[in-house]
Amino acid sequence: MLNRTSVVAALLLVSLLPAGCTWVDLNAQAKEVTLIDAAAAGQCKLLGVADSMSADHIGVLNRKKSKVALELLTLAKNSAADMGGNAVSEVAPMEAGKQSFNVYLCPE
């Protein structure tokens, strides 16, 4: 029979697993979308803005910033592909699991 400490430890371990997971998949069309800086965007046509949002915490657990940032960028690339763009540029730094990206169509 399991003791109380073992049960609590198992539940804690299971609750920590999602904190490191990434749940957003890159669409096939979005694989061609690149992240550019503001200087490179001068050669491109602005198509719009992609507002990305992902959970930065689960319950009381904070998710890794790098995982959240990757999800936000992936969401922006997916949106850019849907808009006919081939590049995105950060509008502002990530804050509370949210970030905006300008979507561009750049010459190839």
C-alpha positions as CSV (number, residue, x, y, z in Angstrom):
1,M,0.0,0.0,0.0
2,L,1.2,3.5,-0.9
3,N,2.0,5.8,2.0
4,R,0.8,9.4,2.0
5,T,4.3,10.8,1.2
6,S,4.6,8.7,-1.9
7,V,1.2,9.8,-3.2
8,V,1.9,13.5,-2.6
9,A,5.3,13.2,-4.3
10,A,3.8,11.5,-7.3
11,L,1.1,14.1,-7.6
12,L,3.6,16.9,-7.4
13,L,5.8,15.3,-10.1
14,V,2.8,14.8,-12.4
15,S,1.7,18.5,-11.9
16,L,5.2,19.7,-12.8
17,L,5.4,18.0,-16.2
18,P,3.1,20.4,-18.1
19,A,5.2,23.4,-17.0
20,G,8.0,22.4,-19.4
21,C,5.8,21.3,-22.3
22,T,5.2,23.2,-25.6
23,W,1.7,22.9,-26.9
24,V,1.8,24.9,-30.1
25,D,2.7,23.3,-33.4
26,L,4.2,25.1,-36.4
27,N,1.9,24.8,-39.5
28,A,3.5,23.5,-42.7
29,Q,3.2,26.9,-44.4
30,A,4.7,28.7,-41.4
31,K,8.0,26.8,-41.7
32,E,9.1,29.4,-44.3
33,V,8.3,32.4,-42.1
34,T,11.4,34.0,-40.6
35,L,12.0,36.2,-37.6
36,I,13.6,39.5,-38.7
37,D,14.7,42.6,-36.9
38,A,13.3,46.1,-37.4
39,A,16.2,47.1,-39.7
40,A,15.5,44.2,-42.1
41,A,11.8,45.1,-42.2
42,G,12.5,48.3,-44.2
43,Q,12.7,46.2,-47.3
44,C,9.3,44.6,-46.7
45,K,5.6,45.3,-47.0
46,L,3.7,45.4,-43.7
47,L,0.7,43.2,-43.8
48,G,-0.6,43.6,-40.3
49,V,-0.1,42.5,-36.7
50,A,-0.2,39.1,-35.1
51,D,-1.1,39.2,-31.4
52,S,0.1,36.0,-29.7
53,M,-0.9,34.7,-26.3
54,S,0.2,31.6,-24.3
55,A,-0.1,30.5,-20.7
56,D,3.0,31.7,-18.8
57,H,1.9,29.8,-15.7
58,I,-0.1,26.7,-14.8
59,G,-1.8,27.1,-11.5
60,V,0.9,28.4,-9.2
61,L,3.7,27.1,-11.3
62,N,5.6,29.5,-13.7
63,R,6.5,28.0,-17.1
64,K,9.9,28.5,-18.6
65,K,10.2,31.8,-20.3
66,S,12.0,30.2,-23.3
67,K,9.1,27.8,-23.8
68,V,6.5,30.5,-23.7
69,A,8.6,32.7,-26.0
70,L,8.9,29.8,-28.5
71,E,5.1,29.3,-28.4
72,L,4.4,33.0,-29.0
73,L,6.8,33.1,-32.0
74,T,5.2,29.9,-33.4
75,L,1.8,31.4,-33.1
76,A,3.0,34.6,-34.8
77,K,4.6,32.5,-37.7
78,N,1.3,30.6,-38.1
79,S,-0.6,33.8,-38.3
80,A,1.8,35.3,-40.7
81,A,1.5,32.3,-43.0
82,D,-2.3,32.7,-42.9
83,M,-2.0,36.4,-43.8
84,G,0.3,35.6,-46.7
85,G,3.5,36.9,-45.0
86,N,6.9,35.4,-44.9
87,A,8.5,37.3,-42.0
88,V,7.6,38.5,-38.5
89,S,9.3,41.1,-36.3
90,E,8.7,41.6,-32.6
91,V,6.8,44.8,-31.7
92,A,7.6,44.7,-28.0
93,P,9.1,42.2,-25.5
94,M,7.0,39.3,-24.2
95,E,4.9,40.3,-21.1
96,A,2.7,38.0,-19.1
97,G,2.4,35.4,-21.8
98,K,1.5,38.0,-24.5
99,Q,3.5,39.5,-27.4
100,S,2.7,41.3,-30.7
101,F,4.6,40.8,-33.9
102,N,4.4,42.8,-37.2
103,V,3.8,40.5,-40.2
104,Y,5.6,41.3,-43.4
105,L,5.9,40.2,-47.0
106,C,9.6,40.5,-47.9
107,P,11.3,40.1,-51.2
108,E,13.0,36.8,-51.6
